[in-house]
């Protein structure tokens, strides 16, 4: 089963990674966010930070 082109993994450039991290931080700051939203935001933020560290060590 092939995914449509729009859902294929794309490389995450620095700008996208930063925007994802900021969006995740915004969710983490919300008092009305659900536990699931907080979990998602934490996972996205951690992934963004790991990608940034990996990028720095590879360059």
PyMOL Python script that loads the backbone (N, CA, C, O; Angstrom):
from pymol import cmd

cmd.read_pdbstr("""\
ATOM      1  N   UNK A   1       0.847  -1.183   0.000  1.00  0.00           N
ATOM      2  CA  UNK A   1       0.000   0.000   0.000  1.00  0.00           C
ATOM      3  C   UNK A   1       0.890   1.244   0.000  1.00  0.00           C
ATOM      4  O   UNK A   1       1.689   1.442   0.916  1.00  0.00           O
ATOM      5  N   UNK A   2       0.751   2.065  -1.015  1.00  0.00           N
ATOM      6  CA  UNK A   2       1.559   3.272  -1.123  1.00  0.00           C
ATOM      7  C   UNK A   2       0.794   4.472  -0.583  1.00  0.00           C
ATOM      8  O   UNK A   2      -0.423   4.583  -0.732  1.00  0.00           O
ATOM      9  N   UNK A   3       1.536   5.348   0.038  1.00  0.00           N
ATOM     10  CA  UNK A   3       0.937   6.573   0.541  1.00  0.00           C
ATOM     11  C   UNK A   3       0.840   7.595  -0.581  1.00  0.00           C
ATOM     12  O   UNK A   3       1.681   7.613  -1.480  1.00  0.00           O
ATOM     13  N   UNK A   4      -0.167   8.435  -0.535  1.00  0.00           N
ATOM     14  CA  UNK A   4      -0.219   9.528  -1.511  1.00  0.00           C
ATOM     15  C   UNK A   4       1.013  10.421  -1.344  1.00  0.00           C
ATOM     16  O   UNK A   4       1.604  10.482  -0.266  1.00  0.00           O
ATOM     17  N   UNK A   5       1.387  11.100  -2.406  1.00  0.00           N
ATOM     18  CA  UNK A   5       2.574  11.959  -2.370  1.00  0.00           C
ATOM     19  C   UNK A   5       2.565  12.935  -1.200  1.00  0.00           C
ATOM     20  O   UNK A   5       3.607  13.195  -0.598  1.00  0.00           O
ATOM     21  N   UNK A   6       1.398  13.473  -0.877  1.00  0.00           N
ATOM     22  CA  UNK A   6       1.331  14.491   0.165  1.00  0.00           C
ATOM     23  C   UNK A   6       1.632  13.925   1.550  1.00  0.00           C
ATOM     24  O   UNK A   6       1.945  14.688   2.465  1.00  0.00           O
ATOM     25  N   UNK A   7       1.544  12.610   1.726  1.00  0.00           N
ATOM     26  CA  UNK A   7       1.802  12.016   3.032  1.00  0.00           C
ATOM     27  C   UNK A   7       3.172  11.348   3.133  1.00  0.00           C
ATOM     28  O   UNK A   7       3.525  10.809   4.181  1.00  0.00           O
ATOM     29  N   UNK A   8       3.935  11.383   2.057  1.00  0.00           N
ATOM     30  CA  UNK A   8       5.261  10.787   2.107  1.00  0.00           C
ATOM     31  C   UNK A   8       6.151  11.617   3.023  1.00  0.00           C
ATOM     32  O   UNK A   8       6.029  12.841   3.066  1.00  0.00           O
ATOM     33  N   UNK A   9       7.043  10.958   3.751  1.00  0.00           N
ATOM     34  CA  UNK A   9       7.932  11.702   4.650  1.00  0.00           C
ATOM     35  C   UNK A   9       8.749  12.738   3.883  1.00  0.00           C
ATOM     36  O   UNK A   9       9.270  12.469   2.801  1.00  0.00           O
ATOM     37  N   UNK A  10       8.843  13.892   4.455  1.00  0.00           N
ATOM     38  CA  UNK A  10       9.615  14.976   3.865  1.00  0.00           C
ATOM     39  C   UNK A  10      10.756  15.330   4.808  1.00  0.00           C
ATOM     40  O   UNK A  10      10.606  15.234   6.026  1.00  0.00           O
ATOM     41  N   UNK A  11      11.889  15.735   4.260  1.00  0.00           N
ATOM     42  CA  UNK A  11      12.965  16.166   5.148  1.00  0.00           C
ATOM     43  C   UNK A  11      12.517  17.394   5.943  1.00  0.00           C
ATOM     44  O   UNK A  11      11.816  18.263   5.425  1.00  0.00           O
ATOM     45  N   UNK A  12      12.922  17.446   7.172  1.00  0.00           N
ATOM     46  CA  UNK A  12      12.535  18.570   8.025  1.00  0.00           C
ATOM     47  C   UNK A  12      13.681  19.569   8.037  1.00  0.00           C
ATOM     48  O   UNK A  12      14.748  19.309   8.594  1.00  0.00           O
ATOM     49  N   UNK A  13      13.444  20.708   7.418  1.00  0.00           N
ATOM     50  CA  UNK A  13      14.480  21.726   7.422  1.00  0.00           C
ATOM     51  C   UNK A  13      14.431  22.497   8.743  1.00  0.00           C
ATOM     52  O   UNK A  13      13.521  22.309   9.551  1.00  0.00           O
ATOM     53  N   UNK A  14      15.399  23.346   8.944  1.00  0.00           N
ATOM     54  CA  UNK A  14      15.523  24.081  10.206  1.00  0.00           C
ATOM     55  C   UNK A  14      14.283  24.921  10.495  1.00  0.00           C
ATOM     56  O   UNK A  14      13.833  24.987  11.639  1.00  0.00           O
ATOM     57  N   UNK A  15      13.737  25.553   9.481  1.00  0.00           N
ATOM     58  CA  UNK A  15      12.561  26.409   9.674  1.00  0.00           C
ATOM     59  C   UNK A  15      11.361  25.589  10.124  1.00  0.00           C
ATOM     60  O   UNK A  15      10.666  25.969  11.066  1.00  0.00           O
ATOM     61  N   UNK A  16      11.116  24.474   9.461  1.00  0.00           N
ATOM     62  CA  UNK A  16       9.985  23.624   9.835  1.00  0.00           C
ATOM     63  C   UNK A  16      10.163  23.051  11.234  1.00  0.00           C
ATOM     64  O   UNK A  16       9.214  22.983  12.014  1.00  0.00           O
ATOM     65  N   UNK A  17      11.380  22.641  11.541  1.00  0.00           N
ATOM     66  CA  UNK A  17      11.645  22.078  12.862  1.00  0.00           C
ATOM     67  C   UNK A  17      11.389  23.126  13.945  1.00  0.00           C
ATOM     68  O   UNK A  17      10.809  22.822  14.987  1.00  0.00           O
ATOM     69  N   UNK A  18      11.820  24.349  13.692  1.00  0.00           N
ATOM     70  CA  UNK A  18      11.609  25.423  14.653  1.00  0.00           C
ATOM     71  C   UNK A  18      10.128  25.720  14.821  1.00  0.00           C
ATOM     72  O   UNK A  18       9.658  25.905  15.944  1.00  0.00           O
ATOM     73  N   UNK A  19       9.389  25.767  13.723  1.00  0.00           N
ATOM     74  CA  UNK A  19       7.953  26.033  13.806  1.00  0.00           C
ATOM     75  C   UNK A  19       7.217  24.924  14.550  1.00  0.00           C
ATOM     76  O   UNK A  19       6.318  25.199  15.345  1.00  0.00           O
ATOM     77  N   UNK A  20       7.593  23.674  14.298  1.00  0.00           N
ATOM     78  CA  UNK A  20       6.984  22.558  15.025  1.00  0.00           C
ATOM     79  C   UNK A  20       7.279  22.644  16.517  1.00  0.00           C
ATOM     80  O   UNK A  20       6.396  22.416  17.345  1.00  0.00           O
ATOM     81  N   UNK A  21       8.516  22.972  16.857  1.00  0.00           N
ATOM     82  CA  UNK A  21       8.891  23.092  18.265  1.00  0.00           C
ATOM     83  C   UNK A  21       8.114  24.221  18.938  1.00  0.00           C
ATOM     84  O   UNK A  21       7.657  24.069  20.071  1.00  0.00           O
ATOM     85  N   UNK A  22       7.965  25.340  18.253  1.00  0.00           N
ATOM     86  CA  UNK A  22       7.207  26.465  18.818  1.00  0.00           C
ATOM     87  C   UNK A  22       5.730  26.122  18.990  1.00  0.00           C
ATOM     88  O   UNK A  22       5.114  26.502  19.986  1.00  0.00           O
ATOM     89  N   UNK A  23       5.165  25.409  18.028  1.00  0.00           N
ATOM     90  CA  UNK A  23       3.767  24.986  18.148  1.00  0.00           C
ATOM     91  C   UNK A  23       3.599  24.044  19.332  1.00  0.00           C
ATOM     92  O   UNK A  23       2.628  24.147  20.081  1.00  0.00           O
ATOM     93  N   UNK A  24       4.539  23.131  19.499  1.00  0.00           N
ATOM     94  CA  UNK A  24       4.474  22.203  20.627  1.00  0.00           C
ATOM     95  C   UNK A  24       4.594  22.956  21.949  1.00  0.00           C
ATOM     96  O   UNK A  24       3.869  22.661  22.899  1.00  0.00           O
ATOM     97  N   UNK A  25       5.498  23.919  22.015  1.00  0.00           N
ATOM     98  CA  UNK A  25       5.633  24.715  23.238  1.00  0.00           C
ATOM     99  C   UNK A  25       4.358  25.488  23.551  1.00  0.00           C
ATOM    100  O   UNK A  25       3.980  25.620  24.715  1.00  0.00           O
ATOM    101  N   UNK A  26       3.702  25.992  22.527  1.00  0.00           N
ATOM    102  CA  UNK A  26       2.448  26.716  22.737  1.00  0.00           C
ATOM    103  C   UNK A  26       1.396  25.804  23.356  1.00  0.00           C
ATOM    104  O   UNK A  26       0.662  26.222  24.251  1.00  0.00           O
ATOM    105  N   UNK A  27       1.321  24.577  22.893  1.00  0.00           N
ATOM    106  CA  UNK A  27       0.365  23.619  23.463  1.00  0.00           C
ATOM    107  C   UNK A  27       0.743  23.313  24.912  1.00  0.00           C
ATOM    108  O   UNK A  27      -0.129  23.248  25.778  1.00  0.00           O
ATOM    109  N   UNK A  28       2.026  23.127  25.177  1.00  0.00           N
ATOM    110  CA  UNK A  28       2.466  22.825  26.544  1.00  0.00           C
ATOM    111  C   UNK A  28       2.153  23.965  27.511  1.00  0.00           C
ATOM    112  O   UNK A  28       1.975  23.726  28.706  1.00  0.00           O
ATOM    113  N   UNK A  29       2.083  25.191  27.016  1.00  0.00           N
ATOM    114  CA  UNK A  29       1.797  26.345  27.867  1.00  0.00           C
ATOM    115  C   UNK A  29       0.305  26.538  28.144  1.00  0.00           C
ATOM    116  O   UNK A  29      -0.072  27.276  29.055  1.00  0.00           O
ATOM    117  N   UNK A  30      -0.534  25.875  27.358  1.00  0.00           N
ATOM    118  CA  UNK A  30      -1.982  26.042  27.520  1.00  0.00           C
ATOM    119  C   UNK A  30      -2.478  25.326  28.771  1.00  0.00           C
ATOM    120  O   UNK A  30      -2.174  24.152  28.987  1.00  0.00           O
ATOM    121  N   UNK A  31      -3.238  26.038  29.586  1.00  0.00           N
ATOM    122  CA  UNK A  31      -3.828  25.432  30.782  1.00  0.00           C
ATOM    123  C   UNK A  31      -4.993  24.513  30.436  1.00  0.00           C
ATOM    124  O   UNK A  31      -5.300  23.589  31.189  1.00  0.00           O
ATOM    125  N   UNK A  32      -5.642  24.761  29.302  1.00  0.00           N
ATOM    126  CA  UNK A  32      -6.822  23.970  28.941  1.00  0.00           C
ATOM    127  C   UNK A  32      -6.505  22.801  28.006  1.00  0.00           C
ATOM    128  O   UNK A  32      -7.421  22.147  27.508  1.00  0.00           O
ATOM    129  N   UNK A  33      -5.231  22.534  27.766  1.00  0.00           N
ATOM    130  CA  UNK A  33      -4.857  21.408  26.900  1.00  0.00           C
ATOM    131  C   UNK A  33      -5.130  20.094  27.629  1.00  0.00           C
ATOM    132  O   UNK A  33      -4.939  19.987  28.840  1.00  0.00           O
ATOM    133  N   UNK A  34      -5.574  19.114  26.876  1.00  0.00           N
ATOM    134  CA  UNK A  34      -5.858  17.800  27.453  1.00  0.00           C
ATOM    135  C   UNK A  34      -4.545  17.049  27.700  1.00  0.00           C
ATOM    136  O   UNK A  34      -3.508  17.412  27.145  1.00  0.00           O
ATOM    137  N   UNK A  35      -4.591  16.012  28.522  1.00  0.00           N
ATOM    138  CA  UNK A  35      -3.379  15.205  28.725  1.00  0.00           C
ATOM    139  C   UNK A  35      -2.835  14.633  27.412  1.00  0.00           C
ATOM    140  O   UNK A  35      -1.621  14.547  27.231  1.00  0.00           O
ATOM    141  N   UNK A  36      -3.718  14.246  26.508  1.00  0.00           N
ATOM    142  CA  UNK A  36      -3.268  13.717  25.223  1.00  0.00           C
ATOM    143  C   UNK A  36      -2.565  14.799  24.400  1.00  0.00           C
ATOM    144  O   UNK A  36      -1.552  14.535  23.752  1.00  0.00           O
ATOM    145  N   UNK A  37      -3.107  16.012  24.432  1.00  0.00           N
ATOM    146  CA  UNK A  37      -2.457  17.122  23.728  1.00  0.00           C
ATOM    147  C   UNK A  37      -1.080  17.417  24.327  1.00  0.00           C
ATOM    148  O   UNK A  37      -0.124  17.681  23.597  1.00  0.00           O
ATOM    149  N   UNK A  38      -0.987  17.371  25.650  1.00  0.00           N
ATOM    150  CA  UNK A  38       0.306  17.583  26.304  1.00  0.00           C
ATOM    151  C   UNK A  38       1.293  16.486  25.925  1.00  0.00           C
ATOM    152  O   UNK A  38       2.467  16.764  25.681  1.00  0.00           O
ATOM    153  N   UNK A  39       0.826  15.244  25.875  1.00  0.00           N
ATOM    154  CA  UNK A  39       1.694  14.125  25.502  1.00  0.00           C
ATOM    155  C   UNK A  39       2.196  14.308  24.070  1.00  0.00           C
ATOM    156  O   UNK A  39       3.385  14.146  23.793  1.00  0.00           O
ATOM    157  N   UNK A  40       1.276  14.648  23.165  1.00  0.00           N
ATOM    158  CA  UNK A  40       1.657  14.879  21.770  1.00  0.00           C
ATOM    159  C   UNK A  40       2.687  15.998  21.678  1.00  0.00           C
ATOM    160  O   UNK A  40       3.703  15.869  20.996  1.00  0.00           O
ATOM    161  N   UNK A  41       2.411  17.093  22.372  1.00  0.00           N
ATOM    162  CA  UNK A  41       3.299  18.248  22.308  1.00  0.00           C
ATOM    163  C   UNK A  41       4.682  17.911  22.854  1.00  0.00           C
ATOM    164  O   UNK A  41       5.689  18.329  22.283  1.00  0.00           O
ATOM    165  N   UNK A  42       4.742  17.171  23.938  1.00  0.00           N
ATOM    166  CA  UNK A  42       6.031  16.791  24.515  1.00  0.00           C
ATOM    167  C   UNK A  42       6.816  15.905  23.546  1.00  0.00           C
ATOM    168  O   UNK A  42       8.021  16.083  23.371  1.00  0.00           O
ATOM    169  N   UNK A  43       6.125  14.954  22.919  1.00  0.00           N
ATOM    170  CA  UNK A  43       6.788  14.058  21.967  1.00  0.00           C
ATOM    171  C   UNK A  43       7.290  14.823  20.743  1.00  0.00           C
ATOM    172  O   UNK A  43       8.401  14.584  20.270  1.00  0.00           O
ATOM    173  N   UNK A  44       6.476  15.736  20.236  1.00  0.00           N
ATOM    174  CA  UNK A  44       6.885  16.540  19.078  1.00  0.00           C
ATOM    175  C   UNK A  44       8.069  17.429  19.450  1.00  0.00           C
ATOM    176  O   UNK A  44       9.036  17.527  18.695  1.00  0.00           O
ATOM    177  N   UNK A  45       7.994  18.070  20.602  1.00  0.00           N
ATOM    178  CA  UNK A  45       9.087  18.944  21.037  1.00  0.00           C
ATOM    179  C   UNK A  45      10.385  18.154  21.198  1.00  0.00           C
ATOM    180  O   UNK A  45      11.437  18.578  20.721  1.00  0.00           O
ATOM    181  N   UNK A  46      10.308  17.011  21.869  1.00  0.00           N
ATOM    182  CA  UNK A  46      11.503  16.181  22.063  1.00  0.00           C
ATOM    183  C   UNK A  46      12.088  15.727  20.726  1.00  0.00           C
ATOM    184  O   UNK A  46      13.307  15.712  20.551  1.00  0.00           O
ATOM    185  N   UNK A  47      11.224  15.359  19.788  1.00  0.00           N
ATOM    186  CA  UNK A  47      11.689  14.944  18.466  1.00  0.00           C
ATOM    187  C   UNK A  47      12.378  16.102  17.742  1.00  0.00           C
ATOM    188  O   UNK A  47      13.431  15.920  17.131  1.00  0.00           O
ATOM    189  N   UNK A  48      11.789  17.274  17.813  1.00  0.00           N
ATOM    190  CA  UNK A  48      12.397  18.447  17.173  1.00  0.00           C
ATOM    191  C   UNK A  48      13.771  18.742  17.757  1.00  0.00           C
ATOM    192  O   UNK A  48      14.707  19.057  17.022  1.00  0.00           O
ATOM    193  N   UNK A  49      13.893  18.641  19.070  1.00  0.00           N
ATOM    194  CA  UNK A  49      15.182  18.899  19.706  1.00  0.00           C
ATOM    195  C   UNK A  49      16.205  17.834  19.299  1.00  0.00           C
ATOM    196  O   UNK A  49      17.369  18.151  19.056  1.00  0.00           O
ATOM    197  N   UNK A  50      15.777  16.593  19.227  1.00  0.00           N
ATOM    198  CA  UNK A  50      16.684  15.515  18.815  1.00  0.00           C
ATOM    199  C   UNK A  50      17.135  15.712  17.369  1.00  0.00           C
ATOM    200  O   UNK A  50      18.304  15.496  17.049  1.00  0.00           O
ATOM    201  N   UNK A  51      16.219  16.118  16.500  1.00  0.00           N
ATOM    202  CA  UNK A  51      16.587  16.376  15.106  1.00  0.00           C
ATOM    203  C   UNK A  51      17.580  17.527  15.004  1.00  0.00           C
ATOM    204  O   UNK A  51      18.506  17.482  14.194  1.00  0.00           O
ATOM    205  N   UNK A  52      17.390  18.546  15.816  1.00  0.00           N
ATOM    206  CA  UNK A  52      18.310  19.676  15.815  1.00  0.00           C
ATOM    207  C   UNK A  52      19.694  19.283  16.287  1.00  0.00           C
ATOM    208  O   UNK A  52      20.695  19.709  15.712  1.00  0.00           O
ATOM    209  N   UNK A  53      19.756  18.465  17.344  1.00  0.00           N
ATOM    210  CA  UNK A  53      21.051  18.012  17.851  1.00  0.00           C
ATOM    211  C   UNK A  53      21.744  17.117  16.834  1.00  0.00           C
ATOM    212  O   UNK A  53      22.955  17.217  16.636  1.00  0.00           O
ATOM    213  N   UNK A  54      20.974  16.240  16.186  1.00  0.00           N
ATOM    214  CA  UNK A  54      21.537  15.351  15.170  1.00  0.00           C
ATOM    215  C   UNK A  54      22.098  16.166  14.016  1.00  0.00           C
ATOM    216  O   UNK A  54      23.174  15.872  13.495  1.00  0.00           O
ATOM    217  N   UNK A  55      21.362  17.184  13.628  1.00  0.00           N
ATOM    218  CA  UNK A  55      21.800  18.035  12.518  1.00  0.00           C
ATOM    219  C   UNK A  55      23.102  18.749  12.869  1.00  0.00           C
ATOM    220  O   UNK A  55      23.997  18.860  12.031  1.00  0.00           O
ATOM    221  N   UNK A  56      23.208  19.234  14.110  1.00  0.00           N
ATOM    222  CA  UNK A  56      24.418  19.941  14.533  1.00  0.00           C
ATOM    223  C   UNK A  56      25.626  19.017  14.564  1.00  0.00           C
ATOM    224  O   UNK A  56      26.724  19.430  14.193  1.00  0.00           O
ATOM    225  N   UNK A  57      25.447  17.780  14.995  1.00  0.00           N
ATOM    226  CA  UNK A  57      26.582  16.857  15.082  1.00  0.00           C
ATOM    227  C   UNK A  57      27.005  16.350  13.709  1.00  0.00           C
ATOM    228  O   UNK A  57      28.156  15.954  13.527  1.00  0.00           O
ATOM    229  N   UNK A  58      26.091  16.355  12.741  1.00  0.00           N
ATOM    230  CA  UNK A  58      26.415  15.885  11.391  1.00  0.00           C
ATOM    231  C   UNK A  58      27.045  16.966  10.526  1.00  0.00           C
ATOM    232  O   UNK A  58      27.573  16.664   9.455  1.00  0.00           O
ATOM    233  N   UNK A  59      27.001  18.216  10.966  1.00  0.00           N
ATOM    234  CA  UNK A  59      27.575  19.301  10.153  1.00  0.00           C
ATOM    235  C   UNK A  59      28.834  19.817  10.749  1.00  0.00           C
ATOM    236  O   UNK A  59      29.450  20.729  10.198  1.00  0.00           O
TER     237      UNK A  59
END
""", "prot")
cmd.dss("prot")
cmd.show_as("cartoon", "prot")
cmd.util.cbc("prot")
cmd.orient("prot")
